[in-house]
Amino acid sequence: MTSTRKEHWENVYNTKTPKQVSWTQQKPDTSLTLIQSCKRGKAAPIIDIGGGDSQLVDHLLDLGYTDVTILDISGIALERAKERLGEKAKLVTWIESDITEFKPNRSYSIWHDRATFHFLTEKKEINRYKEIVSGFVTNNLLIGTFSVNGPLKCSGLEISQYDSNSLNSQFKPTFELQDSFTEDHTTPFDTTQNFLFSSFSRKP
């Protein structure tokens, strides 16, 4: 399953430009607002799950964040981001891994995931994700998924839709839901996808 998933995403990034994939954002305002609202300081360790060649990392560096890690299953996507950043790429930690096989060697204050979690459709994969989060996120968990009004598939793959209650049930009692809202994302080809964004804080 994992090798097939990796092959799928390497093929996507090898054959499509950012303007040809639905998730591209010139400026990920919602993600940036959520991260800044955590108020953890610019040196707080942040990890972006499924960051690929997203421009979130560019904006985090511009804002002065100094401990940023990007994880993605696609090495091609990560190389794209490094090439775009140039010398700034040296300021970032890059991890090529399927999220279900990720074995962190440190903790993260802020865990950000826009559109990776909803690709996990099997219970054992979801449980593995939750296990990693419970073990290595010390403060804030920020998750963006397709809502119940969003697509049923993305990039040809089945996804799991969520509403506020169903997403909250995945991460309690370790994390407490602080905020949850839906938002329409306009793709580069002018279609609309409805996302659910939820912000959690770790319980003491």
KAGI-V477740 format. One record per pair of residues at least 4 apart in sequence whose C-alpha atoms are under 8 Angstrom apart, sorted by the first residue. I is the first residue (numbers start at 1). J is the second residue. D is the distance in whole Angstrom. If there is no record, write none. Layout:
((I:J:D) (I:J:D))
This chain:
((1:5:6) (2:6:6) (2:98:7) (3:7:6) (4:8:6) (5:9:6) (6:10:6) (6:73:6) (6:74:7) (6:98:7) (7:11:6) (8:12:6) (9:13:6) (9:73:7) (9:74:6) (10:14:6) (10:74:5) (10:75:7) (10:76:6) (10:77:8) (11:15:6) (12:16:6) (13:17:7) (13:74:8) (13:76:6) (13:77:6) (14:76:7) (16:20:6) (16:21:7) (17:21:7) (18:24:6) (19:24:7) (19:188:6) (19:189:8) (20:188:7) (20:189:7) (21:155:8) (21:187:8) (21:188:7) (22:187:5) (22:188:6) (22:189:7) (23:187:6) (24:54:7) (24:187:7) (24:188:7) (25:54:7) (25:55:7) (25:187:8) (25:188:8) (26:55:7) (27:55:7) (27:56:7) (27:59:8) (28:32:6) (28:55:7) (28:56:6) (29:33:6) (30:34:6) (31:35:6) (31:56:8) (31:112:8) (31:114:8) (32:36:6) (32:56:7) (32:59:8) (32:60:8) (33:37:6) (34:38:7) (34:142:7) (34:199:7) (35:39:8) (35:110:7) (35:112:8) (35:142:8) (36:40:8) (38:110:8) (38:140:7) (40:44:6) (40:109:8) (41:65:8) (42:64:6) (42:65:4) (42:66:6) (42:67:8) (43:65:6) (43:66:5) (43:67:6) (44:65:8) (44:66:8) (44:67:6) (44:108:8) (44:109:6) (44:110:7) (45:66:8) (45:67:5) (45:68:6) (45:69:8) (45:107:8) (45:108:5) (45:109:5) (45:110:6) (46:67:6) (46:68:5) (46:69:6) (46:108:6) (46:109:6) (46:110:5) (46:111:6) (46:112:7) (47:68:6) (47:69:5) (47:70:6) (47:71:7) (47:108:7) (47:110:6) (47:111:5) (47:112:6) (48:68:8) (48:69:6) (48:70:5) (48:71:6) (48:111:6) (48:112:5) (48:113:6) (49:70:6) (49:71:5) (49:72:6) (49:99:8) (49:111:7) (49:112:6) (49:113:5) (49:114:7) (49:116:7) (50:70:7) (50:71:6) (50:72:4) (50:73:7) (50:113:7) (50:114:7) (50:115:7) (50:116:6) (51:56:8) (51:70:6) (51:71:6) (51:72:6) (51:113:8) (52:70:7) (52:71:7) (52:72:5) (52:73:8) (52:74:7) (52:77:5) (52:78:5) (52:81:7) (53:77:5) (53:78:6) (53:79:8) (53:80:6) (53:81:5) (54:81:7) (55:59:7) (55:81:8) (56:60:6) (57:61:6) (57:68:7) (57:70:8) (58:62:6) (58:85:7) (59:63:6) (60:64:6) (60:65:6) (60:68:8) (61:65:5) (61:66:7) (66:91:7) (67:91:8) (67:92:7) (67:93:8) (68:91:8) (68:92:5) (68:93:6) (69:92:6) (69:93:5) (69:94:6) (69:95:7) (70:92:7) (70:93:6) (70:94:5) (70:95:6) (71:94:6) (71:95:5) (71:96:6) (71:97:7) (71:99:8) (72:77:8) (72:78:7) (72:95:7) (72:96:5) (72:97:6) (72:98:7) (72:99:8) (73:96:5) (73:97:5) (73:98:5) (73:99:7) (74:78:7) (74:96:6) (74:97:8) (75:79:6) (75:96:6) (76:80:6) (77:81:6) (78:82:6) (78:94:7) (78:96:8) (79:83:6) (80:84:6) (81:85:6) (81:89:8) (82:86:6) (82:89:5) (83:89:8) (85:89:5) (88:92:7) (97:101:7) (97:102:6) (98:102:6) (99:129:7) (100:125:6) (100:128:6) (100:129:6) (102:132:8) (103:132:8) (104:132:8) (104:136:7) (106:136:7) (107:135:8) (107:136:4) (107:137:6) (107:138:7) (108:136:6) (108:137:5) (108:138:6) (108:139:8) (109:137:6) (109:138:5) (109:139:5) (109:140:6) (110:137:7) (110:138:7) (110:139:6) (110:140:5) (110:141:6) (110:142:7) (111:133:8) (111:137:7) (111:140:6) (111:141:5) (111:142:6) (112:141:6) (112:142:5) (112:143:6) (113:117:7) (113:142:6) (113:143:5) (113:144:6) (114:143:6) (114:144:4) (114:145:6) (115:119:7) (115:143:8) (115:144:6) (115:145:5) (115:146:7) (116:120:7) (116:145:8) (117:126:8) (117:129:8) (117:143:8) (117:144:8) (117:145:7) (118:145:5) (118:146:7) (118:159:5) (118:160:5) (118:161:7) (119:157:8) (119:158:7) (119:159:5) (119:160:6) (120:125:6) (120:126:6) (120:159:7) (120:160:7) (121:125:7) (121:126:7) (121:158:7) (121:159:6) (121:160:6) (122:126:6) (123:127:6) (124:128:6) (125:129:6) (126:130:6) (127:131:6) (128:132:6) (129:133:6) (130:134:6) (130:170:8) (130:171:7) (131:135:6) (132:136:6) (133:137:5) (134:174:7) (137:141:7) (137:202:8) (138:202:7) (139:201:6) (139:202:5) (140:199:7) (140:200:6) (140:201:5) (140:202:6) (141:175:8) (141:199:6) (141:200:5) (141:201:6) (141:202:8) (142:197:7) (142:198:6) (142:199:5) (142:200:6) (143:197:6) (143:198:5) (143:199:7) (144:195:7) (144:196:6) (144:197:4) (144:198:6) (145:161:7) (145:162:7) (145:195:6) (145:196:5) (145:197:7) (146:150:5) (146:151:7) (146:160:7) (146:161:5) (146:162:6) (146:193:8) (146:194:6) (146:195:4) (146:196:6) (147:151:8) (147:161:5) (147:162:5) (147:163:6) (147:182:7) (147:194:6) (147:195:5) (147:196:5) (148:161:5) (148:162:6) (148:163:6) (149:194:6) (150:161:7) (150:193:5) (150:194:4) (150:195:6) (151:193:7) (151:194:8) (152:158:6) (152:159:6) (152:160:7) (152:161:7) (153:157:5) (153:158:5) (153:159:5) (154:158:7) (154:159:7) (162:166:6) (162:167:6) (162:196:7) (163:167:6) (163:196:7) (164:168:6) (164:180:6) (164:181:8) (164:196:7) (164:198:7) (165:169:6) (166:170:7) (167:171:7) (168:172:6) (168:176:8) (168:177:6) (171:175:6) (171:176:8) (172:176:6) (173:203:8) (174:202:6) (174:203:6) (175:200:6) (175:201:5) (175:202:4) (175:203:5) (176:200:5) (176:201:5) (176:202:6) (176:203:6) (177:198:7) (177:199:6) (177:200:4) (177:201:7) (178:198:8) (178:199:5) (178:200:5) (178:201:7) (179:198:6) (179:199:5) (179:200:7) (180:196:7) (180:197:6) (180:198:4) (180:199:6) (181:196:6) (181:197:5) (181:198:7) (182:194:7) (182:195:5) (182:196:4) (182:197:6) (183:194:6) (183:195:5) (183:196:6) (183:197:8) (184:192:6) (184:193:6) (184:194:4) (184:195:6) (185:192:6) (185:193:5) (185:194:6) (185:195:7) (186:190:6) (186:191:6) (186:192:5) (186:193:7) (187:191:5) (187:192:6) (187:193:7))
